[in-house]
Amino acid sequence: MTETNPQNKSPVSRPKLQKFLAQSGLCSRRKGETWIADGVVSVNGQIASLGCRVNPDKDVVKVNGKRVQAHTQSPLTLMVNKPKGFTCSNEDEHAERLIFDLLERKHKSFRLFCAGRLDVESEGLVILTNDGSLAHRLTHPSNEVKKRYQVELNIPLTAEHLPLLKKGTTVEDEFLRIDELRAKNGKPVGSQRLELSLGHGKKREIRRIFLHFGYRIKKLRRVAIGGLALHKLPLGQYRELERKEIGLLFPKEVS
């Protein structure tokens, strides 16, 4: 019989370990799952397993031997207009500059992480947050959050390749495709400056699929995630998001 004493949380009410790690602000839920699978997370001195649930008030959770405390910081979500040359990572010994270098001192004290990345050569909208659940909703493939980009190609797009980009193709054993493709004049064929949308986000997907068809991307800029757009936020600047703006990231839920 399931324990009903309010002093003892039932297994159903205890969060899964990866959710607890995300809520602590230490990582995203997906990253937490990776850590658990790699055996670097312990609960009460025992190596944890996926699916494990914890009592945040009683259980001792450690990552690489360091205890993880329950989330105490206020929720914070930022929208950043990332410039080219900045790496979307909390730490990278090979990176010259990290996106977190753009933050003011008052925000550097928060344990933030990227909810969806842009490669170092790209610029545009990136979400930084200490809300693990929000990061999970933004990055999990099943949610298919639409992201809008502007790209500039080295040569004009041909009529031959337009349907192939939308249909998709396999590149290095991974299926890639563009959901929507257009140009400002409404005719992407013959244009080098395009606007496109993706409801998924595989690593360097846009660059890889265009390169497969013989195009080099000279410039790539993400201008919107869901219903949240950069608008006039200057390159290299950022600002805090209000709750209603966070809701714009998931327009299907508020429509």
FENRA-V320503 format. One record per helix or strand. SS is the DSSP state (h for helix, s for strand). FROM is the first residue (numbers start at 1). LEN is the number of residues. Records with the same first field share a line. If there is no record, write none. Layout:
BEGIN
SS = FROM-LEN + FROM-LEN
END
This chain:
BEGIN
s = 16-1 + 41-3 + 46-2 + 53-1 + 61-3 + 66-2 + 77-6 + 87-1 + 98-1 + 113-2 + 123-7 + 147-7 + 169-3 + 174-3 + 180-3 + 193-6 + 217-9 + 228-2 + 238-3
h = 17-7 + 29-9 + 99-4 + 105-4 + 132-8 + 141-3 + 159-9 + 205-8 + 243-6 + 251-4
END
